[in-house]
Amino acid sequence: MPRTLKRIGIGIAGLWLLYLLLGWLALPTLLQQQAERYLLDKTGHHLMLDRPQFNPFNFSLTLRKLKLAEPDGKPLLSFAELT
């Protein structure tokens, strides 16, 4: 029985580590690329933002220097920081 508990513990720790790594490293890059592409494809608007920051501990997302422009390039919306 102790061997099974040890394996379960290692499995849970591994999943937690994977969640943290994906949250800090992969999610911000993926979010930035997909958000910019999605808005351009669906609306024609141009979205520009610094690399988003995701905190997997308190499940918060911070976007800095977010700028949304009309298809012709005129500014539509801008935030220095959005949390």
C-alpha positions as a printed NumPy array, in Angstrom:
array([[  0.   ,   0.   ,   0.   ],
       [  2.752,   2.594,   0.73 ],
       [  4.12 ,   2.089,  -2.794],
       [  0.723,   2.958,  -4.273],
       [  0.458,   6.095,  -2.151],
       [  3.94 ,   7.14 ,  -3.231],
       [  3.03 ,   6.713,  -6.905],
       [ -0.172,   8.681,  -6.443],
       [  1.771,  11.451,  -4.705],
       [  4.372,  11.571,  -7.47 ],
       [  1.597,  11.623, -10.072],
       [ -0.201,  14.504,  -8.358],
       [  3.058,  16.445,  -7.952],
       [  3.87 ,  15.873, -11.625],
       [  0.465,  17.117, -12.749],
       [  0.794,  20.19 , -10.519],
       [  4.234,  20.946, -11.969],
       [  2.894,  20.541, -15.506],
       [  0.022,  22.928, -14.711],
       [  2.457,  25.535, -13.37 ],
       [  4.826,  25.26 , -16.337],
       [  2.032,  25.491, -18.877],
       [  0.451,  28.41 , -17.018],
       [  3.639,  30.444, -16.827],
       [  5.346,  29.533, -20.082],
       [  2.928,  28.264, -22.71 ],
       [ -0.38 ,  29.997, -21.986],
       [  0.781,  33.636, -22.314],
       [  2.463,  33.037, -25.674],
       [ -0.444,  31.003, -26.994],
       [ -2.978,  33.57 , -25.773],
       [ -1.129,  36.468, -27.387],
       [ -0.795,  34.772, -30.756],
       [ -4.335,  33.437, -30.865],
       [ -6.034,  36.64 , -29.645],
       [ -4.264,  38.798, -32.231],
       [ -4.995,  36.339, -35.041],
       [ -8.62 ,  35.729, -33.98 ],
       [ -9.55 ,  39.419, -33.87 ],
       [ -7.86 ,  40.105, -37.175],
       [ -9.613,  37.177, -38.877],
       [-13.074,  37.759, -37.387],
       [-13.308,  41.565, -37.283],
       [-10.366,  42.97 , -39.215],
       [ -9.289,  44.939, -36.127],
       [ -5.624,  44.926, -35.15 ],
       [ -4.769,  43.918, -31.574],
       [ -1.344,  44.652, -30.138],
       [ -0.247,  43.78 , -26.624],
       [  2.826,  42.949, -24.608],
       [  3.242,  39.354, -23.53 ],
       [  0.338,  38.511, -21.19 ],
       [  1.152,  37.346, -17.677],
       [ -0.815,  34.497, -16.116],
       [ -0.514,  33.597, -12.453],
       [ -1.624,  29.975, -12.01 ],
       [ -1.736,  30.28 ,  -8.215],
       [ -4.525,  32.866,  -8.049],
       [ -5.763,  32.289, -11.621],
       [ -5.25 ,  35.914, -12.712],
       [ -4.385,  37.292, -16.124],
       [ -2.665,  40.642, -16.7  ],
       [ -2.519,  42.334, -20.09 ],
       [ -0.159,  45.289, -20.553],
       [  0.001,  47.862, -23.335],
       [ -3.147,  46.551, -25.002],
       [ -4.064,  48.512, -28.139],
       [ -6.963,  47.811, -30.443],
       [ -7.097,  49.598, -33.785],
       [ -9.695,  49.883, -36.527],
       [ -8.985,  48.014, -39.772],
       [ -7.763,  51.319, -41.259],
       [ -5.301,  51.79 , -38.377],
       [ -7.173,  54.415, -36.334],
       [ -6.947,  53.776, -32.562],
       [-10.11 ,  52.303, -31.082],
       [ -9.182,  51.193, -27.551],
       [ -6.088,  51.283, -25.37 ],
       [ -5.125,  50.153, -21.867],
       [ -1.826,  50.541, -20.032],
       [ -2.719,  47.56 , -17.826],
       [ -5.778,  45.346, -17.611],
       [ -6.042,  42.739, -14.865]])
